[in-house]
Amino acid sequence: MRRGSTWLPLLLILAIVVSALAVVRTKHENRALISELDSLRAERERLDMEWAQLQLEEASLAANNRVEAMARAQLGMTEPRAYEIVEAGP
């Protein structure tokens, strides 16, 4: 039996083992990345909902009747009388 013929099966077995380990590692990394992606998607959905709620809150706080009521109550502002309104001419 030649010396080269005994090394070839050992090298092939070593290549198979290394390849199998690489496949296992790749699958593990893939699962970890999928898990991270799921958590990031959930966070994005939560932030989208929070953004929508903040937009609704901003719209309600900026409503004209609310601003007018606060101006009257907190600042004592009143609507000007007709003779106090000054219109600029052309």
The 8 nearest C-alpha neighbors of each residue, nearest first, counted from 0:
[[1, 2, 4, 5, 3, 6, 7, 8],
 [0, 2, 3, 4, 5, 6, 7, 8],
 [1, 3, 4, 5, 0, 6, 7, 8],
 [4, 2, 6, 5, 1, 7, 0, 8],
 [3, 5, 2, 1, 7, 6, 0, 8],
 [6, 4, 3, 7, 2, 8, 9, 1],
 [7, 5, 9, 3, 4, 8, 10, 2],
 [6, 8, 10, 9, 4, 5, 11, 3],
 [9, 7, 11, 10, 6, 12, 5, 4],
 [10, 8, 12, 6, 11, 7, 13, 5],
 [9, 11, 13, 7, 8, 12, 6, 14],
 [10, 12, 8, 14, 13, 9, 7, 15],
 [13, 11, 15, 9, 14, 10, 8, 16],
 [12, 14, 10, 16, 11, 15, 9, 17],
 [15, 13, 11, 17, 12, 16, 18, 10],
 [16, 14, 18, 12, 13, 17, 19, 11],
 [15, 17, 19, 13, 18, 14, 20, 12],
 [18, 16, 14, 20, 19, 15, 13, 21],
 [17, 19, 15, 21, 16, 20, 14, 22],
 [20, 18, 16, 22, 21, 17, 15, 23],
 [21, 19, 23, 17, 22, 18, 24, 16],
 [20, 22, 18, 24, 19, 23, 25, 17],
 [23, 21, 19, 25, 20, 24, 26, 18],
 [24, 22, 20, 26, 25, 21, 27, 19],
 [23, 25, 27, 21, 26, 22, 20, 28],
 [24, 26, 22, 28, 27, 23, 29, 21],
 [27, 25, 29, 23, 24, 28, 22, 30],
 [26, 28, 24, 30, 29, 25, 23, 31],
 [29, 27, 31, 25, 30, 26, 32, 24],
 [28, 30, 26, 32, 27, 31, 25, 33],
 [31, 29, 33, 27, 32, 28, 34, 26],
 [30, 32, 28, 34, 29, 33, 35, 27],
 [33, 31, 35, 29, 34, 30, 36, 28],
 [34, 32, 36, 30, 35, 31, 29, 37],
 [33, 35, 31, 37, 32, 36, 30, 38],
 [36, 34, 32, 38, 33, 37, 39, 31],
 [35, 37, 33, 39, 34, 38, 32, 40],
 [38, 36, 40, 34, 35, 39, 33, 41],
 [37, 39, 41, 35, 40, 36, 42, 34],
 [40, 38, 42, 36, 41, 37, 43, 35],
 [41, 39, 43, 37, 42, 38, 36, 44],
 [40, 42, 38, 44, 39, 43, 45, 37],
 [43, 41, 39, 45, 40, 44, 46, 38],
 [42, 44, 40, 46, 45, 41, 47, 39],
 [45, 43, 47, 41, 42, 46, 48, 40],
 [46, 44, 42, 48, 43, 47, 49, 41],
 [45, 47, 49, 43, 48, 44, 50, 42],
 [48, 46, 44, 50, 49, 45, 43, 51],
 [47, 49, 51, 45, 46, 50, 44, 52],
 [48, 50, 46, 52, 47, 51, 53, 45],
 [51, 49, 47, 53, 48, 52, 46, 54],
 [50, 52, 54, 48, 53, 49, 47, 55],
 [53, 51, 49, 55, 50, 54, 56, 48],
 [52, 54, 56, 50, 55, 51, 57, 49],
 [55, 53, 57, 51, 56, 52, 58, 50],
 [56, 54, 58, 52, 53, 57, 59, 51],
 [57, 55, 53, 59, 54, 58, 60, 52],
 [56, 58, 54, 60, 55, 59, 53, 61],
 [57, 59, 55, 61, 56, 60, 54, 62],
 [58, 60, 56, 62, 57, 61, 55, 65],
 [61, 59, 57, 58, 62, 56, 65, 66],
 [60, 62, 58, 59, 57, 63, 66, 65],
 [63, 61, 59, 65, 60, 64, 58, 66],
 [64, 62, 66, 65, 67, 61, 68, 60],
 [63, 65, 67, 66, 62, 68, 69, 61],
 [66, 64, 68, 67, 62, 63, 69, 60],
 [67, 65, 63, 69, 68, 64, 70, 62],
 [66, 68, 70, 64, 65, 69, 63, 71],
 [67, 69, 65, 71, 70, 66, 64, 72],
 [68, 70, 72, 66, 71, 67, 73, 65],
 [71, 69, 67, 74, 68, 76, 72, 73],
 [70, 72, 76, 75, 68, 69, 74, 73],
 [73, 71, 69, 75, 70, 74, 68, 76],
 [72, 74, 69, 70, 75, 71, 76, 68],
 [75, 73, 70, 76, 71, 72, 69, 77],
 [76, 74, 71, 72, 73, 70, 77, 69],
 [75, 77, 71, 74, 70, 78, 72, 73],
 [78, 76, 71, 79, 75, 70, 80, 74],
 [77, 79, 80, 76, 71, 81, 67, 83],
 [78, 80, 83, 77, 81, 84, 82, 76],
 [81, 79, 83, 82, 78, 84, 77, 85],
 [80, 82, 83, 84, 79, 85, 78, 86],
 [83, 81, 80, 84, 85, 79, 86, 78],
 [84, 82, 80, 81, 79, 85, 86, 78],
 [85, 83, 81, 82, 86, 79, 80, 87],
 [86, 84, 83, 87, 82, 81, 88, 79],
 [87, 85, 88, 84, 89, 83, 82, 81],
 [86, 88, 85, 89, 84, 83, 82, 81],
 [87, 89, 86, 85, 84, 83, 82, 81],
 [88, 87, 86, 85, 84, 83, 82, 81]]
